[in-house]
Every structure is written in C-alpha cells, then in structure tokens.
Amino acid sequence: MNAEPTSNASSVPVALPRLLASAAFALYAAGFAAGFLQAHLQLAAGLRVAALALALPYAWRRRSLLLWTFLAMFVGAELGLDLPAVATQTRFLADIFLRLVRMIVAPLIFGGIVTGIAGHGELRGVGRVAVKAILFFEVVTTIGLILGAVAINLTQAGAGVVLPVAMQSVPTAAHPETWQQILVNIFPENIAQAVAQNQILQVAVFALLFGAALAQLKEEKRAPLVSVLQSLTETIFRMTRFIMLAAPLAAGAAMACTVGGMGVATLLPLLKLAATCYVTLIIFVLAVFVPCLLLARVPLGKFALLVAEPAALGFATTSSEAALPLAMERMELLGVPRWIVSFVIPTGYSFNLTGSTLYLSMAALFAAQAGGLHLTVVQQIVLLATLALSSKGIAGVPRATLVVLLGVAGSFQIPAAAVLMLLGVDTLMDMGRTGLNVLGNCMAAAVVARWEGEPLTPPVTTESF
C-alpha cells in the first residue's frame, strides 16, 4: 500500500522538467504566433522570454550540448528581436570560436588523412577487400556530393540572403583564374606557407603524398611515426571536442547577430536549407542505399533491424564515434566476418562519410549563394573535389563539418559570415548526417562481405535487439 505513494512522489521530480519543457514550448509557440501576427508585440516578447526561462530547468537537468545549442539559438534569436543594437555587438563571441576552429584545421586534416592511409597495416594483408572497400567508399560519397549539389542548386535556399554589414567578411578582389592556374594551386610549394594561409586543399594533397610514402616503408620504420601521428590526431580530436563545447555560445551569438542585423526573415532560408537537407538524405537512402543492399543480396529487413540502434545512437549524440562499437557488434550479428567488420567500418570512418559529404556540398553552395557568389560548373566541380578530399579523417567529432567548411571557404572567396549563418541550424542537420554516416558504414561492411562471397548467415537470436 505504501509503494504507490512513494512511486508517485519519486516520479514528480522526474516529470516536472518535462512538464516545464512542454509548457515552455506552448508559451513560445503562442508568443511566436502573436509576434508573427503583429498583435500585442510586448506581450508576445514576454511570452517568449517566459518560455525560455521555463526551458532552463529542463536543459540544466539534461546538460546536453545538443539541447544547450538549441536553447542558445532561441535565446540569441530573442535577443536579436528585442534588442537588435545589443545583439549585433555579440559578434566577437562567434569570431573567437571561428579563430579556435581555424587553428585546428590543418593538423586535423593532416593527421586524419595520413593515419587513415598509413595507419592500417591490413591494407597489404586484406588485398582485395581494401581495394573494394575504398572504391565503394569513394563512389558512394561522390554520389552524395553530387546529389547535395544538385539539391541546393534546385532549391536555391541561399539565394537572396543579404548578409548584414556588421557580419560581412568581404574577400579581397581576385582576378578570375584559368583552369591551369587552379590545378597548379592545388599543389603546395611550401607546406608551412599552406598551413599558415589555411590552404586546406594543399594540406590535404601533402597529407595524401606523405601518407602514401609512409605506407611504403617497412613496418619497423613506419610504426613509430604512425604512432606519433595517431597520438597527434587523437589529441586534436580532444582539442576539437573542447572547442565544440563553446558551440552553444557561438551559435547563440551568431543567431543574435544575424537576427539583430537582418530580422527574423533571415531564418527562412536556413529552415529551407534544413528541409532541403533532410529530404535529400531520405532520397539518398532510398535511391542509393536500398538499391546497393538489394543488388548485393543483403537481407534488407534484418539489416534495418540490426542497424537501427547504432544509427539512432549516432543521430542522438551527433557523433559517429559513439556508435562505432555497437555498429561493429550488429554487423557481426548480421553474419559479416569479424576481420571484414574490423577493417571496413573503422576505415569507413575516414573515407565513407556519406552524410557529411552530402551536407558539405549543400552547405558550401548555400554559403556561396548567401555571399552573392555565382560559381560556374567548373568551379563547383573543383569545390566538390576539395570537399571530398578535405573531409577525410574527421569522423567522430560533432559538428566537424564546420571545420572543413571554414577551411575551404577562404580558398573559394566564400565570406566567413555566410558559413557562420549555418551555426543556426547546424546542430539540427548534424543529427541527420551523422545517422546517415553510421548507416553508410554498416552498409559498406555488409556489401563488401557479400562482394567477397560471404553468405551472411542470419543471427542465431534476436533477444539483444
């Protein structure tokens, strides 16, 4: 008899934050509707501020970077609406974040590419599997890049966006380059200068050559340097995570400055970009993943059942790394041999970022459109090639695509402010693209196993899932 009151009493503290969050959502919706209808503007602002205050206990209880980023976005938007003069002065917070991100671009890309090439001693041992896996990775990610570019060119989500004067980063005037000059500029003549000038494509080319040369050395000569570079890469990953802790503050400041400088109409292109992104992700799964699985004769139902949990984990945490152990376990349950799983999935974390590459092309062209740039087909192809190369080795770091975008933007005269706008919805899109990354790596392991003639014997039991 006493158990029920105890249970009810204990459930109140757990349910209270959720009730507050629901009330906050209702209040904010009411305040937004009132503001949109231009009725009782002061009351509308009061409702929105009260909603944000009610959301704080829920956010504090969860202490989630994802949740805090969303909350900071709403706070920044509210500051931009109510106090635009103050909001436009918050740009320095976002600028600090940008400097920190740019600081780690070169070592992150260099370490990721070199360790991805030279760090896998299995490349010589597994032979056919290595070639097939990397070929599959590149074909699928290239399709993703092209599909993202086609989608954003069709929707033109960034067209018509006017960057506020306070946020504009006007690139220096440059004469149009010939295709020969573009090709020459891909190759660095001084790697230190390329790093100092943040020429990310030149750094990536140097890393590719360095990694290929390192892979040719004997194991006793290669291993010490590979170990050092792996430690360097892990350190940069840790550093990136530290820097990304400031993402909510930077997102809030970016949103405040954007809305304060341009008004709430700024959010419409961003919402259009988010909708374009998710629709394209769904199309990619249906038009690419499903046919690949069917052609490889992978049992579609069992694959979907097994991959659901790791994909959901990647979606919720926005980190592919968090889902890696579970993804490997599930693919073994599908019947993929452990030696294939152990090679294909970790390698795919550097070379098979399907969701990230699809979003990168979309986000880069959105930023170009927002910056008023009209890239030719040739320029877009070079941009896609740059993104394909520079995106290698960044898996496992939430919002790491921002690192690549900022590194590539300067090479194509894309204003940093246009990239900064993406912070407003980057978290929302990061969930979808990370889930697709996990799904793509699981699919690659299954397809390569079938390509090798493995029967994919069904799991003995389904109790664990």
N, C-alpha and C positions, 0 to 999 in steps of 0.2 A: 504493500500500500504506500510505503514511503518512497518507493523507487520513482514513481511517476512525477511527483513534485520536484524531486532532485533533478530528474532529466529535463523537465521544463525549465527549471531555474538555470541549469547549466547551458541550455540552448539559447537563452535570451542574449547573453553577451556575444555569442557566435552570430546570431541572426541580426543583431542590431546594426552592425556596419552595413550589411546588405540592404536592410530597410532604409538606412540613411542614403545609400547609393541610389536606390530606386527613387526615393523622394527627391534627391538631387537631380536625377535625370528628368523627372516630371517638371520640377521647377525650371530647369534650364530650357526645356522644350517650350514651356509657357512663356518664359522671358524672351526666347528667340523669336517665337511667333509674334509676340507683341511688338518687338522691335522691328520685325520684318514688315508688319502692317502699319508701322509708324504711329502706333497708338500708345499713349502713356509711356514715353521713352524712359523717363526716370524710373517708373515702376518696373519696366522691362529690365533695365540695368540692375535694379535692386534684386529682382528675382534671379537673374543670372549670377550675381555675386553671392547671394544666399545659397544657390545651388552648389557653387564651387566650395563654399565653406562647409556645406554638408558632406561633400565628397572627400574632404580631407581625412576624417577618421577611417574611412574605408581604405583610402590609399595608404595611410600610415600603418594600418594593420597588415596590409599585404606587403608593403615595402618592395614593390616590384618596379624595376626600371622601366618596363613597358608601360605600366599604369601611371607612373610618375611623368613619363614623357607625354602621354595623352593629357594628363591633368595640366601639365605646364603649357601645352598647346592652347588649351581653353583659357587658362589664366592670361597667357600672352595675348590671345585674341581679344579678351575682355579689356585688357589694359589698352590695346590699340583702339578699341571702340570708344572707351570712356575718357582716356587721357592720351590722345594721339601725340601731343607735344612731348610728354614724358616717354612714351613708347618708342619714339624714334631715337631717343638717346640711349637705348639699350643695345645698340649695335655692337658696342665694344665687347660684350659678353660672347656674342657669336663669333666675332673676329678672333678672340683668344682661342676659342675652340677650333677655328679653322687653322690657326697657326700650329696648334698642337697636332692636328691631323696631318698637315703637310709635313711636319717634322719627321713623321714615321713612314711616309710613303716609300721612299727609296729603299731603306733597309727591309721593309716588309715585303716588297715585291722581289727584291734580290734574294733574300733568304728563302722565300716561298718557292720560287722557280728553281733555284739551284738544288735545294734539298728534295724537291719533287722529282728532279731528273737524276741526280747522283745518289740520293739517299736510299734508293730502292735497289739493293743488290740482287733482288729477284728478277730484275729485268732480263738478265742474261740467262737465268735459270728457267724461267717460265716461257721464254721464247714467244711462241705463237699467241699465248694469252695476253702478253704485254702489248704486242702489236695490235691485236684485235681490240683490246680494251681501249687503248689510246685512240685508235682510229674511230671507234664507236663514240668515244667522248667528244672528239673534235667535230664529227658530223652532227651530232645531236645539239651541241652548244652553238654551232654555226647556224643551224636551223632556228634555234632560239633567238640569236642575234638578229637574223633577217626578219623573223616574224615580229619581233618587237619594233624594229624599224618600220616595217610596213604598217603596223597598227597605229603608231604615233603619227606617221605621215598621213594616214587616212583621217584620223580624228582631229589632228592639228590642235591638240589640247593646249599647247603653249603659245599658239599664235594670238596676237592681240594683247598679250600681257605687257604692261608698261611698268618697268622697274622704277621705284621711287628714286629721286635724285640722291637721297641720303644713303641709299644702298648700292648705287651703281658703281661698278668697278670697270671703268672704261678701258678696254685694251688699247695698247699702242697701235697706231696705224701701221699696217703692213702691206707691202705690195703683193699681189697675187703670185703664188709660186707655181712654177711649172711642175709637171709630174716627175721630171727628172730631179728637181730640187727636193721635192717631197721624199722621194726614195733615198736620196743622199742623206737627208736629215734624219732618217730612221737609224742610221748607224753612227755611234758616238766616235769622236776622235779623241775625247778626253773624258774618261768616266767620272772623274772628280767634278769636272765642269757640268756634266749631265746631271749629277746628283745635286749640285748647288743650284742649278737652274730648274730643278724639278722636271726634267725631261724624261717622263716616265717610260716612254717607248724606247728611248735609247738605253735606259737602265735595264729594261726587260730584255732587249736584244743582247746586251752584255751578259746578263744572267744566263740566257739560253746558251750562248757560246761557252761561258765559264762552266756551266753545269755539264754540257756535253763533253768538254775536255776533261773535267774532273771524273766523269763516269768512265773514261778510257784508262785511267790509272789503275795500277794494281791495288788490291784491297788494302794492303798494309800502308800504302801511301795515301790512299783516298780516305780511309776511315777517320784519321784524326781531324782532317779539315771538315769532313762531313759532320762529325760530331760537334765541332765548334759552331758550324753554321746552323745545325739543328738547335743548339742551345741559344744561338743568337735569335733565330726565328721564334722560338718559344718565348724568349724574353720580350721581343717586340709584340708578340701576341698578348702577353700580360700587360705590357705598356698600353696597347690599344684598348684593352678592357678598362684600364684605369681611366684613360681619356674618355671612353664612351660613357663613363659614369656622369660626365658633365653634359651628356647629350640632352637630358631634360631641360637643363638651364639654357643651353644653346637653342633648343627647339622653341622654348618659350620666348626667348629674346628675339629669335628670328621671326616668329609669328607676330609678336608685338610690333616690331619694326615694320613688318610687311603690312599688317592691317592698319597700323597708325599712319603709314605713309600713303597707302592706296585705298584703304577701306575694305570692308568685308567682301566686296566683289572679287578681291584677289583670290579668295578661297575657291571660287567656282572652277577656274582652270585646274587647281590642284585636285579637287574632287573628280573632275573629268579625267585627270591623269590616273587617279586611283581606280576608277571604274574601268578605264581602258586596260590597266594592268591586270586586274582580276579576270576580266573577260578574256584577255589574251592568254593568261595562264590556263584557264579552262579549255580554251581552244587547243592550246599546245598539248595538254594531256590527252584530249580526245583525238586529235589529228596526228600526233607523233607517238606518244607513249603506248596507247592502246594498240595501234597497228604493229608497233615493234614487238610487243608482247605476243600478239596473235601470230605474227609471222614466225617468231621463234618458238611457237607452240608452248608457251609458258601458261600454266593453268591460271586464267585470269581471276577467277573467284578466290582461289586460295592465296594468290599473290596479294590481292586487295585486302583480304582479311589479315594477312600477316604484316603488311606494310602500314596498316592504318595507325598503329600505336607509335612507331618511330616518326612517321610523318606528322602526326598530331603533336608529338613532343617537340619536334623542330619548329612547328608552327607556333606553339605556345611560348617557347623560350627564345625564338628568333635566333637560334644557334644550331647549326648542323652538327657541331661537335657534341652537343648534349645528347643527340640521338644516335651517335655512332655505335656504342656497344649494343644497344637494343636492335639497331638495324642489322648488324652482323649476326646476332643471335637469330633473328627472324628469318634471314636468308638461309641460314643453316637448317632451320626447321622446314623451309621450303624444299630442301634437298640439294642446295648448292654446296659443293665440296668446300671444306674449310680453307684449303690453300687458295682457292679462287676467291672466296669471300675476303680472306685476309689481304689479298693483293688488290683486287678490283675496287672495293669500297674505299679504303684509305687513299688509293691513288686517285679515285674519282673526286675526293675532297679537294684536290688541287686542280684537276683537269676536267671535271664534269659538273660545273656549277650552272646547270641548265636554267634554274630560276633566276639566278643572279645575272647571267649574261643576257637573258631576255629583258630583264628590267634595266640593265645598264644601257642598252641601246635605246630603249624607250626614254629613260631619264635624260641621257645625254642630248638626244634630239629635242626633247621638251625644253631643256635649258637653252639650247641653241635658238629654238623658236621664241622663247621668252626674251632672249637677249637681242632679238631682231636680226639674227643671222640667217642667211639663206644659203645653206650648204648644197653644193652640186652633188650629183650622184657619185662622182669620183671621190669628192671629199667625204661623203657619207660612208663609202666603202673603206676608205683609209681610217676613218673614225671607228668603224666596226672592227677592223683588223687590230687597231690599237687597243680597243676594249677587250677583244678576245685574248690578246697576249698579256695585257696587264692585269687581267682578273685572275690569273693562275696563282694558287697558293694563298688565298685569303679566306678559306673556309674556316668556320668555327668562331668567327668574330662577329658579334652582332653589328649591323649597320656598316660592315666593312666595305660595302659597295660605295659608300660615300667617300672613302679613302681613294678609290680608283677614279671616281668622277672628278674629284678635286685635282687629282694628278693629271688627268687627261685634259681637263677644261682649258688650262693655260696653253697647251700646245695647239688648240684649235680656236683661240681667241674667244672662248665662251666666258662671259662675265661670271665671276665667283658668286655674285649676288643671285644669279639665276639658279645656280646649284644650291645655294643656301635656302632658297624657297622650298626645295624638296624636303627639308627637315620637317616641314609642317605635316607631311603625310608619309614620310619615310618609314616610320615605325609600323604604320598600318600595312604598307606594301611589303615590308621586310618579313612579316609573318607568312604571307603567301609565297614569296620567292624562296624562303628557307624551307618551307614544307615541300616545295617542288624540287629543291636541291636534294633533300633526303630521298624523296620518291625516285628521282632520276638515278641516284647511285644504287639504290636497291634494284631498280630495273636493269641497270647495266650489269650487275653481278649475275642476275638470272639469265639475261640474254647471252652473255659471254659463256656461261656454263652450258646453255643449250647449243651454242655455236661450237663448243668443244665436244658435243655429243653426250653430255651428262643427262641421265633420264629424269632428274628432279623427282625423286621418289617422294610421295606425299608424307607429311609428318605423321608420326605414329599416334599422337594425341593432340587434342586442341584445348586441353584444360588450361594451359598457360596463357591462352589468349581468348 
